[in-house]
Amino acid sequence: MGFWNNVELECRYKGITRKELAAAAHFSVNTISTGLKRNGMPAADLALRISKVLGIPLEQLLESRESTVSRENISDIYERQKLLLQYLPYIEKLKQMPRETAEAVLTIIDNIRV
């Protein structure tokens, strides 16, 4: 996968639209589509702005992920990411609880039979 594929994955993970990313990083939304079609690289300053908006190191956007992520399991990853985003507020609340309380809540959850 190239730079723009990594940007696309990161945007989906973070729930950021192409339009929102383009506005925040000050570039045309069409740049993403063109980059994906051509498997191209943006100018260095644009790549850096995008990494800052996404809050990840530029190196992570530049690396090839094909060795770790196959096209077949990308949809599974998206589904898991959606679940994580759905339950993230509860996870954050658990992290703020005293340890004993959080462990009690997790024990209750573990013992629920579905």
LUMPA-702138 format. One record per atom (N, C-alpha, C, O): residue number from 1; residue in one letter; chain; atom name; x, y negated, z. Coordinates in Angstrom, 2 decimals, m for minus. Example, Ala and Ser with C-alpha at 12.3 -4.5 7.8 and 13.67 -1.06 7.14 Angstrom:
BEGIN
NODE,k,r,c,a,px,py,pz
NODE,1,A,A,N,13.19,5.69,7.80;
NODE,1,A,A,CA,12.30,4.50,7.80;
NODE,1,A,A,C,13.20,3.30,7.80;
NODE,1,A,A,O,14.24,3.32,8.46;
NODE,2,S,A,N,12.85,2.25,7.08;
NODE,2,S,A,CA,13.67,1.06,7.14;
NODE,2,S,A,C,12.90,m0.03,7.87;
NODE,2,S,A,O,13.41,m1.14,8.04;
END
This chain:
BEGIN
NODE,k,r,c,a,px,py,pz
NODE,1,M,A,N,0.84,1.18,0.00;
NODE,1,M,A,CA,0.00,0.00,0.00;
NODE,1,M,A,C,0.87,m1.23,0.00;
NODE,1,M,A,O,1.95,m1.25,0.59;
NODE,2,G,A,N,0.39,m2.26,m0.67;
NODE,2,G,A,CA,1.14,m3.49,m0.73;
NODE,2,G,A,C,0.68,m4.51,0.29;
NODE,2,G,A,O,m0.17,m4.24,1.14;
NODE,3,F,A,N,1.25,m5.67,0.19;
NODE,3,F,A,CA,0.98,m6.76,1.11;
NODE,3,F,A,C,m0.52,m7.04,1.22;
NODE,3,F,A,O,m1.07,m7.09,2.32;
NODE,4,W,A,N,m1.18,m7.24,0.08;
NODE,4,W,A,CA,m2.60,m7.63,0.11;
NODE,4,W,A,C,m3.49,m6.51,0.64;
NODE,4,W,A,O,m4.51,m6.80,1.27;
NODE,5,N,A,N,m3.14,m5.26,0.40;
NODE,5,N,A,CA,m3.89,m4.16,1.00;
NODE,5,N,A,C,m3.77,m4.19,2.52;
NODE,5,N,A,O,m4.75,m3.95,3.23;
NODE,6,N,A,N,m2.57,m4.47,3.00;
NODE,6,N,A,CA,m2.36,m4.58,4.44;
NODE,6,N,A,C,m3.15,m5.75,5.03;
NODE,6,N,A,O,m3.70,m5.66,6.12;
NODE,7,V,A,N,m3.18,m6.85,4.29;
NODE,7,V,A,CA,m3.98,m8.01,4.73;
NODE,7,V,A,C,m5.45,m7.62,4.80;
NODE,7,V,A,O,m6.14,m7.93,5.77;
NODE,8,E,A,N,m5.91,m6.93,3.78;
NODE,8,E,A,CA,m7.32,m6.50,3.74;
NODE,8,E,A,C,m7.64,m5.59,4.93;
NODE,8,E,A,O,m8.67,m5.76,5.58;
NODE,9,L,A,N,m6.79,m4.63,5.21;
NODE,9,L,A,CA,m7.00,m3.73,6.35;
NODE,9,L,A,C,m7.03,m4.50,7.66;
NODE,9,L,A,O,m7.87,m4.25,8.52;
NODE,10,E,A,N,m6.11,m5.42,7.81;
NODE,10,E,A,CA,m6.02,m6.20,9.06;
NODE,10,E,A,C,m7.25,m7.09,9.23;
NODE,10,E,A,O,m7.77,m7.24,10.33;
NODE,11,C,A,N,m7.72,m7.66,8.13;
NODE,11,C,A,CA,m8.93,m8.49,8.20;
NODE,11,C,A,C,m10.14,m7.64,8.62;
NODE,11,C,A,O,m10.93,m8.07,9.46;
NODE,12,R,A,N,m10.27,m6.48,8.05;
NODE,12,R,A,CA,m11.38,m5.60,8.43;
NODE,12,R,A,C,m11.29,m5.19,9.89;
NODE,12,R,A,O,m12.29,m5.16,10.60;
NODE,13,Y,A,N,m10.07,m4.89,10.32;
NODE,13,Y,A,CA,m9.85,m4.51,11.71;
NODE,13,Y,A,C,m10.25,m5.63,12.67;
NODE,13,Y,A,O,m10.85,m5.39,13.71;
NODE,14,K,A,N,m9.91,m6.86,12.29;
NODE,14,K,A,CA,m10.18,m7.99,13.17;
NODE,14,K,A,C,m11.52,m8.65,12.91;
NODE,14,K,A,O,m11.89,m9.60,13.60;
NODE,15,G,A,N,m12.26,m8.16,11.91;
NODE,15,G,A,CA,m13.56,m8.73,11.62;
NODE,15,G,A,C,m13.49,m10.12,11.00;
NODE,15,G,A,O,m14.37,m10.95,11.21;
NODE,16,I,A,N,m12.44,m10.36,10.24;
NODE,16,I,A,CA,m12.25,m11.65,9.58;
NODE,16,I,A,C,m12.58,m11.49,8.10;
NODE,16,I,A,O,m12.11,m10.55,7.46;
NODE,17,T,A,N,m13.38,m12.38,7.57;
NODE,17,T,A,CA,m13.71,m12.32,6.14;
NODE,17,T,A,C,m12.57,m12.91,5.33;
NODE,17,T,A,O,m11.72,m13.63,5.85;
NODE,18,R,A,N,m12.57,m12.59,4.05;
NODE,18,R,A,CA,m11.56,m13.17,3.15;
NODE,18,R,A,C,m11.67,m14.70,3.16;
NODE,18,R,A,O,m10.66,m15.41,3.18;
NODE,19,K,A,N,m12.90,m15.18,3.14;
NODE,19,K,A,CA,m13.13,m16.63,3.11;
NODE,19,K,A,C,m12.58,m17.30,4.37;
NODE,19,K,A,O,m11.97,m18.37,4.30;
NODE,20,E,A,N,m12.80,m16.67,5.52;
NODE,20,E,A,CA,m12.29,m17.22,6.78;
NODE,20,E,A,C,m10.76,m17.24,6.79;
NODE,20,E,A,O,m10.15,m18.22,7.22;
NODE,21,L,A,N,m10.16,m16.16,6.33;
NODE,21,L,A,CA,m8.69,m16.10,6.28;
NODE,21,L,A,C,m8.15,m17.18,5.35;
NODE,21,L,A,O,m7.21,m17.89,5.69;
NODE,22,A,A,N,m8.74,m17.28,4.17;
NODE,22,A,A,CA,m8.28,m18.27,3.19;
NODE,22,A,A,C,m8.39,m19.69,3.75;
NODE,22,A,A,O,m7.48,m20.50,3.57;
NODE,23,A,A,N,m9.48,m19.99,4.42;
NODE,23,A,A,CA,m9.66,m21.33,4.98;
NODE,23,A,A,C,m8.64,m21.60,6.08;
NODE,23,A,A,O,m8.05,m22.69,6.14;
NODE,24,A,A,N,m8.43,m20.62,6.95;
NODE,24,A,A,CA,m7.51,m20.81,8.08;
NODE,24,A,A,C,m6.05,m20.91,7.62;
NODE,24,A,A,O,m5.26,m21.63,8.23;
NODE,25,A,A,N,m5.69,m20.20,6.55;
NODE,25,A,A,CA,m4.31,m20.20,6.07;
NODE,25,A,A,C,m4.10,m21.17,4.91;
NODE,25,A,A,O,m3.01,m21.27,4.36;
NODE,26,H,A,N,m5.16,m21.88,4.54;
NODE,26,H,A,CA,m5.09,m22.93,3.50;
NODE,26,H,A,C,m4.67,m22.40,2.13;
NODE,26,H,A,O,m3.66,m22.82,1.57;
NODE,27,F,A,N,m5.48,m21.46,1.61;
NODE,27,F,A,CA,m5.27,m21.00,0.25;
NODE,27,F,A,C,m6.61,m20.59,m0.34;
NODE,27,F,A,O,m7.60,m20.48,0.39;
NODE,28,S,A,N,m6.65,m20.38,m1.64;
NODE,28,S,A,CA,m7.89,m20.01,m2.33;
NODE,28,S,A,C,m8.25,m18.56,m2.06;
NODE,28,S,A,O,m7.39,m17.68,m2.07;
NODE,29,V,A,N,m9.53,m18.33,m1.82;
NODE,29,V,A,CA,m9.98,m16.96,m1.56;
NODE,29,V,A,C,m9.73,m16.06,m2.77;
NODE,29,V,A,O,m9.57,m14.85,m2.62;
NODE,30,N,A,N,m9.69,m16.64,m3.96;
NODE,30,N,A,CA,m9.41,m15.85,m5.17;
NODE,30,N,A,C,m8.00,m15.28,m5.16;
NODE,30,N,A,O,m7.72,m14.31,m5.87;
NODE,31,T,A,N,m7.11,m15.86,m4.38;
NODE,31,T,A,CA,m5.74,m15.37,m4.29;
NODE,31,T,A,C,m5.70,m13.94,m3.80;
NODE,31,T,A,O,m4.87,m13.15,m4.25;
NODE,32,I,A,N,m6.59,m13.59,m2.87;
NODE,32,I,A,CA,m6.62,m12.23,m2.33;
NODE,32,I,A,C,m7.02,m11.24,m3.42;
NODE,32,I,A,O,m6.36,m10.22,m3.60;
NODE,33,S,A,N,m8.09,m11.55,m4.14;
NODE,33,S,A,CA,m8.54,m10.66,m5.22;
NODE,33,S,A,C,m7.46,m10.48,m6.27;
NODE,33,S,A,O,m7.20,m9.36,m6.73;
NODE,34,T,A,N,m6.83,m11.58,m6.66;
NODE,34,T,A,CA,m5.76,m11.52,m7.66;
NODE,34,T,A,C,m4.60,m10.70,m7.14;
NODE,34,T,A,O,m4.04,m9.88,m7.87;
NODE,35,G,A,N,m4.22,m10.91,m5.89;
NODE,35,G,A,CA,m3.12,m10.16,m5.29;
NODE,35,G,A,C,m3.40,m8.68,m5.23;
NODE,35,G,A,O,m2.51,m7.86,m5.49;
NODE,36,L,A,N,m4.64,m8.31,m4.89;
NODE,36,L,A,CA,m5.02,m6.90,m4.84;
NODE,36,L,A,C,m4.99,m6.27,m6.23;
NODE,36,L,A,O,m4.51,m5.14,m6.39;
NODE,37,K,A,N,m5.49,m6.99,m7.23;
NODE,37,K,A,CA,m5.51,m6.46,m8.59;
NODE,37,K,A,C,m4.11,m6.26,m9.15;
NODE,37,K,A,O,m3.83,m5.26,m9.81;
NODE,38,R,A,N,m3.24,m7.22,m8.87;
NODE,38,R,A,CA,m1.89,m7.18,m9.43;
NODE,38,R,A,C,m0.88,m6.50,m8.51;
NODE,38,R,A,O,0.27,m6.29,m8.90;
NODE,39,N,A,N,m1.31,m6.16,m7.30;
NODE,39,N,A,CA,m0.41,m5.60,m6.30;
NODE,39,N,A,C,0.81,m6.51,m6.12;
NODE,39,N,A,O,1.94,m6.05,m6.00;
NODE,40,G,A,N,0.52,m7.81,m6.09;
NODE,40,G,A,CA,1.59,m8.80,m6.04;
NODE,40,G,A,C,1.92,m9.25,m4.63;
NODE,40,G,A,O,1.31,m8.82,m3.65;
NODE,41,M,A,N,2.89,m10.12,m4.56;
NODE,41,M,A,CA,3.34,m10.71,m3.31;
NODE,41,M,A,C,3.09,m12.21,m3.36;
NODE,41,M,A,O,3.32,m12.84,m4.39;
NODE,42,P,A,N,2.62,m12.77,m2.25;
NODE,42,P,A,CA,2.43,m14.22,m2.22;
NODE,42,P,A,C,3.78,m14.91,m2.00;
NODE,42,P,A,O,4.79,m14.27,m1.74;
NODE,43,A,A,N,3.77,m16.22,m2.12;
NODE,43,A,A,CA,4.96,m17.00,m1.78;
NODE,43,A,A,C,5.26,m16.80,m0.30;
NODE,43,A,A,O,4.36,m16.51,0.49;
NODE,44,A,A,N,6.51,m16.95,0.07;
NODE,44,A,A,CA,6.94,m16.70,1.44;
NODE,44,A,A,C,6.18,m17.55,2.46;
NODE,44,A,A,O,5.80,m17.05,3.52;
NODE,45,D,A,N,5.95,m18.82,2.13;
NODE,45,D,A,CA,5.24,m19.68,3.09;
NODE,45,D,A,C,3.80,m19.25,3.28;
NODE,45,D,A,O,3.27,m19.33,4.39;
NODE,46,L,A,N,3.15,m18.79,2.22;
NODE,46,L,A,CA,1.78,m18.31,2.34;
NODE,46,L,A,C,1.74,m17.01,3.15;
NODE,46,L,A,O,0.86,m16.83,4.00;
NODE,47,A,A,N,2.66,m16.11,2.89;
NODE,47,A,A,CA,2.72,m14.86,3.64;
NODE,47,A,A,C,2.90,m15.13,5.13;
NODE,47,A,A,O,2.29,m14.46,5.96;
NODE,48,L,A,N,3.72,m16.10,5.46;
NODE,48,L,A,CA,3.95,m16.46,6.86;
NODE,48,L,A,C,2.70,m17.06,7.48;
NODE,48,L,A,O,2.36,m16.75,8.63;
NODE,49,R,A,N,2.01,m17.93,6.75;
NODE,49,R,A,CA,0.76,m18.52,7.26;
NODE,49,R,A,C,m0.29,m17.44,7.51;
NODE,49,R,A,O,m1.00,m17.48,8.52;
NODE,50,I,A,N,m0.38,m16.49,6.60;
NODE,50,I,A,CA,m1.35,m15.41,6.75;
NODE,50,I,A,C,m1.03,m14.57,7.99;
NODE,50,I,A,O,m1.92,m14.23,8.76;
NODE,51,S,A,N,0.24,m14.25,8.18;
NODE,51,S,A,CA,0.62,m13.45,9.35;
NODE,51,S,A,C,0.31,m14.19,10.64;
NODE,51,S,A,O,m0.10,m13.58,11.63;
NODE,52,K,A,N,0.50,m15.51,10.64;
NODE,52,K,A,CA,0.19,m16.30,11.84;
NODE,52,K,A,C,m1.31,m16.32,12.11;
NODE,52,K,A,O,m1.74,m16.20,13.26;
NODE,53,V,A,N,m2.11,m16.49,11.06;
NODE,53,V,A,CA,m3.56,m16.49,11.24;
NODE,53,V,A,C,m4.04,m15.14,11.76;
NODE,53,V,A,O,m4.90,m15.08,12.64;
NODE,54,L,A,N,m3.47,m14.06,11.22;
NODE,54,L,A,CA,m3.87,m12.72,11.66;
NODE,54,L,A,C,m3.25,m12.33,13.00;
NODE,54,L,A,O,m3.67,m11.36,13.62;
NODE,55,G,A,N,m2.26,m13.09,13.43;
NODE,55,G,A,CA,m1.63,m12.81,14.72;
NODE,55,G,A,C,m0.79,m11.55,14.75;
NODE,55,G,A,O,m0.70,m10.87,15.77;
NODE,56,I,A,N,m0.17,m11.25,13.61;
NODE,56,I,A,CA,0.70,m10.06,13.55;
NODE,56,I,A,C,2.02,m10.46,12.89;
NODE,56,I,A,O,2.07,m11.43,12.14;
NODE,57,P,A,N,3.08,m9.70,13.16;
NODE,57,P,A,CA,4.37,m10.00,12.53;
NODE,57,P,A,C,4.29,m9.85,11.00;
NODE,57,P,A,O,3.61,m8.96,10.49;
NODE,58,L,A,N,4.99,m10.71,10.31;
NODE,58,L,A,CA,5.03,m10.64,8.85;
NODE,58,L,A,C,5.52,m9.28,8.38;
NODE,58,L,A,O,5.05,m8.76,7.36;
NODE,59,E,A,N,6.46,m8.70,9.10;
NODE,59,E,A,CA,7.00,m7.39,8.72;
NODE,59,E,A,C,5.90,m6.34,8.63;
NODE,59,E,A,O,5.97,m5.44,7.79;
NODE,60,Q,A,N,4.90,m6.45,9.49;
NODE,60,Q,A,CA,3.81,m5.47,9.48;
NODE,60,Q,A,C,2.99,m5.58,8.20;
NODE,60,Q,A,O,2.49,m4.57,7.70;
NODE,61,L,A,N,2.85,m6.78,7.67;
NODE,61,L,A,CA,2.11,m6.95,6.42;
NODE,61,L,A,C,2.95,m6.51,5.22;
NODE,61,L,A,O,2.40,m6.13,4.18;
NODE,62,L,A,N,4.26,m6.56,5.36;
NODE,62,L,A,CA,5.14,m6.20,4.25;
NODE,62,L,A,C,5.41,m4.71,4.14;
NODE,62,L,A,O,5.78,m4.23,3.07;
NODE,63,E,A,N,5.23,m3.97,5.24;
NODE,63,E,A,CA,5.59,m2.56,5.22;
NODE,63,E,A,C,4.59,m1.72,4.44;
NODE,63,E,A,O,3.41,m2.05,4.34;
NODE,64,S,A,N,5.09,m0.63,3.91;
NODE,64,S,A,CA,4.25,0.31,3.19;
NODE,64,S,A,C,3.60,1.24,4.20;
NODE,64,S,A,O,4.28,1.80,5.06;
NODE,65,R,A,N,2.29,1.41,4.11;
NODE,65,R,A,CA,1.56,2.25,5.06;
NODE,65,R,A,C,1.09,3.56,4.43;
NODE,65,R,A,O,0.42,4.35,5.09;
NODE,66,E,A,N,1.42,3.79,3.18;
NODE,66,E,A,CA,0.90,4.99,2.51;
NODE,66,E,A,C,1.40,6.26,3.17;
NODE,66,E,A,O,0.73,7.30,3.11;
NODE,67,S,A,N,2.56,6.20,3.78;
NODE,67,S,A,CA,3.07,7.41,4.41;
NODE,67,S,A,C,2.27,7.78,5.65;
NODE,67,S,A,O,2.23,8.95,6.03;
NODE,68,T,A,N,1.62,6.79,6.28;
NODE,68,T,A,CA,0.88,7.08,7.50;
NODE,68,T,A,C,m0.63,7.09,7.30;
NODE,68,T,A,O,m1.35,7.70,8.09;
NODE,69,V,A,N,m1.13,6.42,6.28;
NODE,69,V,A,CA,m2.57,6.32,6.07;
NODE,69,V,A,C,m2.91,6.76,4.65;
NODE,69,V,A,O,m2.48,6.13,3.69;
NODE,70,S,A,N,m3.66,7.83,4.52;
NODE,70,S,A,CA,m4.09,8.25,3.20;
NODE,70,S,A,C,m5.43,7.61,2.87;
NODE,70,S,A,O,m6.16,7.20,3.77;
NODE,71,R,A,N,m5.74,7.54,1.61;
NODE,71,R,A,CA,m7.01,6.92,1.19;
NODE,71,R,A,C,m8.22,7.69,1.73;
NODE,71,R,A,O,m9.28,7.10,1.96;
NODE,72,E,A,N,m8.05,9.00,1.94;
NODE,72,E,A,CA,m9.17,9.81,2.42;
NODE,72,E,A,C,m9.57,9.45,3.84;
NODE,72,E,A,O,m10.75,9.52,4.18;
NODE,73,N,A,N,m8.62,9.06,4.67;
NODE,73,N,A,CA,m8.99,8.80,6.06;
NODE,73,N,A,C,m9.17,7.32,6.39;
NODE,73,N,A,O,m9.39,6.97,7.55;
NODE,74,I,A,N,m9.07,6.45,5.40;
NODE,74,I,A,CA,m9.27,5.03,5.66;
NODE,74,I,A,C,m10.68,4.76,6.15;
NODE,74,I,A,O,m10.86,3.95,7.06;
NODE,75,S,A,N,m11.69,5.42,5.57;
NODE,75,S,A,CA,m13.06,5.19,6.03;
NODE,75,S,A,C,m13.23,5.64,7.48;
NODE,75,S,A,O,m13.97,5.01,8.24;
NODE,76,D,A,N,m12.56,6.72,7.86;
NODE,76,D,A,CA,m12.59,7.16,9.26;
NODE,76,D,A,C,m11.97,6.10,10.17;
NODE,76,D,A,O,m12.49,5.83,11.26;
NODE,77,I,A,N,m10.89,5.53,9.72;
NODE,77,I,A,CA,m10.22,4.49,10.50;
NODE,77,I,A,C,m11.14,3.29,10.66;
NODE,77,I,A,O,m11.24,2.73,11.76;
NODE,78,Y,A,N,m11.82,2.88,9.60;
NODE,78,Y,A,CA,m12.74,1.75,9.68;
NODE,78,Y,A,C,m13.86,2.03,10.68;
NODE,78,Y,A,O,m14.24,1.16,11.46;
NODE,79,E,A,N,m14.39,3.26,10.65;
NODE,79,E,A,CA,m15.46,3.61,11.57;
NODE,79,E,A,C,m14.98,3.54,13.01;
NODE,79,E,A,O,m15.69,3.05,13.89;
NODE,80,R,A,N,m13.78,4.04,13.26;
NODE,80,R,A,CA,m13.22,3.99,14.62;
NODE,80,R,A,C,m12.96,2.54,15.04;
NODE,80,R,A,O,m13.18,2.18,16.20;
NODE,81,Q,A,N,m12.51,1.74,14.11;
NODE,81,Q,A,CA,m12.26,0.34,14.42;
NODE,81,Q,A,C,m13.57,m0.38,14.76;
NODE,81,Q,A,O,m13.61,m1.21,15.67;
NODE,82,K,A,N,m14.64,m0.06,14.03;
NODE,82,K,A,CA,m15.95,m0.65,14.34;
NODE,82,K,A,C,m16.38,m0.28,15.74;
NODE,82,K,A,O,m16.87,m1.12,16.49;
NODE,83,L,A,N,m16.20,1.00,16.11;
NODE,83,L,A,CA,m16.55,1.43,17.46;
NODE,83,L,A,C,m15.72,0.70,18.51;
NODE,83,L,A,O,m16.24,0.27,19.54;
NODE,84,L,A,N,m14.43,0.58,18.24;
NODE,84,L,A,CA,m13.56,m0.12,19.17;
NODE,84,L,A,C,m14.03,m1.57,19.36;
NODE,84,L,A,O,m14.12,m2.06,20.48;
NODE,85,L,A,N,m14.32,m2.24,18.26;
NODE,85,L,A,CA,m14.79,m3.62,18.35;
NODE,85,L,A,C,m16.12,m3.70,19.09;
NODE,85,L,A,O,m16.37,m4.65,19.83;
NODE,86,Q,A,N,m16.98,m2.71,18.88;
NODE,86,Q,A,CA,m18.29,m2.69,19.55;
NODE,86,Q,A,C,m18.13,m2.56,21.06;
NODE,86,Q,A,O,m18.84,m3.22,21.82;
NODE,87,Y,A,N,m17.19,m1.72,21.49;
NODE,87,Y,A,CA,m17.05,m1.44,22.92;
NODE,87,Y,A,C,m15.92,m2.23,23.59;
NODE,87,Y,A,O,m15.70,m2.09,24.79;
NODE,88,L,A,N,m15.22,m3.04,22.84;
NODE,88,L,A,CA,m14.12,m3.81,23.39;
NODE,88,L,A,C,m14.53,m4.71,24.56;
NODE,88,L,A,O,m13.78,m4.81,25.53;
NODE,89,P,A,N,m15.69,m5.37,24.52;
NODE,89,P,A,CA,m16.08,m6.19,25.67;
NODE,89,P,A,C,m16.20,m5.37,26.96;
NODE,89,P,A,O,m15.86,m5.86,28.04;
NODE,90,Y,A,N,m16.67,m4.14,26.85;
NODE,90,Y,A,CA,m16.79,m3.28,28.03;
NODE,90,Y,A,C,m15.42,m2.83,28.53;
NODE,90,Y,A,O,m15.19,m2.72,29.73;
NODE,91,I,A,N,m14.53,m2.57,27.59;
NODE,91,I,A,CA,m13.17,m2.19,27.96;
NODE,91,I,A,C,m12.50,m3.34,28.70;
NODE,91,I,A,O,m11.81,m3.13,29.70;
NODE,92,E,A,N,m12.71,m4.55,28.21;
NODE,92,E,A,CA,m12.13,m5.73,28.87;
NODE,92,E,A,C,m12.69,m5.87,30.29;
NODE,92,E,A,O,m11.95,m6.20,31.22;
NODE,93,K,A,N,m13.98,m5.63,30.45;
NODE,93,K,A,CA,m14.58,m5.69,31.79;
NODE,93,K,A,C,m13.99,m4.64,32.71;
NODE,93,K,A,O,m13.72,m4.91,33.88;
NODE,94,L,A,N,m13.78,m3.43,32.18;
NODE,94,L,A,CA,m13.15,m2.37,32.97;
NODE,94,L,A,C,m11.75,m2.77,33.41;
NODE,94,L,A,O,m11.35,m2.50,34.55;
NODE,95,K,A,N,m11.01,m3.42,32.51;
NODE,95,K,A,CA,m9.66,m3.84,32.85;
NODE,95,K,A,C,m9.64,m4.89,33.96;
NODE,95,K,A,O,m8.66,m5.00,34.70;
NODE,96,Q,A,N,m10.72,m5.67,34.09;
NODE,96,Q,A,CA,m10.79,m6.72,35.10;
NODE,96,Q,A,C,m11.27,m6.20,36.45;
NODE,96,Q,A,O,m11.13,m6.89,37.47;
NODE,97,M,A,N,m11.84,m5.01,36.47;
NODE,97,M,A,CA,m12.35,m4.45,37.72;
NODE,97,M,A,C,m11.20,m3.96,38.59;
NODE,97,M,A,O,m10.12,m3.65,38.09;
NODE,98,P,A,N,m11.45,m3.91,39.90;
NODE,98,P,A,CA,m10.47,m3.24,40.76;
NODE,98,P,A,C,m10.31,m1.79,40.29;
NODE,98,P,A,O,m11.26,m1.19,39.78;
NODE,99,R,A,N,m9.14,m1.25,40.46;
NODE,99,R,A,CA,m8.83,0.09,39.94;
NODE,99,R,A,C,m9.82,1.14,40.41;
NODE,99,R,A,O,m10.27,1.97,39.61;
NODE,100,E,A,N,m10.17,1.12,41.69;
NODE,100,E,A,CA,m11.09,2.13,42.23;
NODE,100,E,A,C,m12.46,2.03,41.57;
NODE,100,E,A,O,m13.08,3.05,41.26;
NODE,101,T,A,N,m12.93,0.82,41.34;
NODE,101,T,A,CA,m14.23,0.63,40.70;
NODE,101,T,A,C,m14.20,1.13,39.26;
NODE,101,T,A,O,m15.12,1.82,38.82;
NODE,102,A,A,N,m13.15,0.77,38.54;
NODE,102,A,A,CA,m13.02,1.20,37.15;
NODE,102,A,A,C,m12.96,2.72,37.06;
NODE,102,A,A,O,m13.58,3.32,36.17;
NODE,103,E,A,N,m12.23,3.35,37.97;
NODE,103,E,A,CA,m12.14,4.81,37.97;
NODE,103,E,A,C,m13.50,5.44,38.27;
NODE,103,E,A,O,m13.85,6.47,37.69;
NODE,104,A,A,N,m14.27,4.82,39.16;
NODE,104,A,A,CA,m15.61,5.34,39.47;
NODE,104,A,A,C,m16.52,5.24,38.26;
NODE,104,A,A,O,m17.27,6.17,37.96;
NODE,105,V,A,N,m16.46,4.12,37.56;
NODE,105,V,A,CA,m17.28,3.94,36.35;
NODE,105,V,A,C,m16.89,4.98,35.30;
NODE,105,V,A,O,m17.76,5.59,34.67;
NODE,106,L,A,N,m15.59,5.18,35.11;
NODE,106,L,A,CA,m15.13,6.16,34.12;
NODE,106,L,A,C,m15.52,7.58,34.51;
NODE,106,L,A,O,m15.81,8.40,33.64;
NODE,107,T,A,N,m15.53,7.87,35.79;
NODE,107,T,A,CA,m15.96,9.19,36.25;
NODE,107,T,A,C,m17.44,9.40,35.94;
NODE,107,T,A,O,m17.83,10.48,35.50;
NODE,108,I,A,N,m18.24,8.38,36.15;
NODE,108,I,A,CA,m19.68,8.47,35.82;
NODE,108,I,A,C,m19.84,8.72,34.33;
NODE,108,I,A,O,m20.61,9.59,33.92;
NODE,109,I,A,N,m19.12,7.97,33.53;
NODE,109,I,A,CA,m19.22,8.13,32.07;
NODE,109,I,A,C,m18.78,9.53,31.66;
NODE,109,I,A,O,m19.43,10.17,30.83;
NODE,110,D,A,N,m17.68,10.01,32.24;
NODE,110,D,A,CA,m17.19,11.36,31.91;
NODE,110,D,A,C,m18.21,12.45,32.24;
NODE,110,D,A,O,m18.25,13.49,31.58;
NODE,111,N,A,N,m19.04,12.21,33.26;
NODE,111,N,A,CA,m19.99,13.24,33.71;
NODE,111,N,A,C,m21.37,13.16,33.04;
NODE,111,N,A,O,m22.26,13.97,33.34;
NODE,112,I,A,N,m21.54,12.20,32.17;
NODE,112,I,A,CA,m22.81,12.10,31.45;
NODE,112,I,A,C,m22.86,13.19,30.39;
NODE,112,I,A,O,m21.94,13.34,29.59;
NODE,113,R,A,N,m23.93,13.96,30.40;
NODE,113,R,A,CA,m24.11,15.03,29.42;
NODE,113,R,A,C,m25.00,14.51,28.30;
NODE,113,R,A,O,m26.09,13.99,28.54;
NODE,114,V,A,N,m24.53,14.65,27.10;
NODE,114,V,A,CA,m25.28,14.17,25.93;
NODE,114,V,A,C,m25.96,15.31,25.25;
NODE,114,V,A,O,m26.64,15.11,24.25;
END
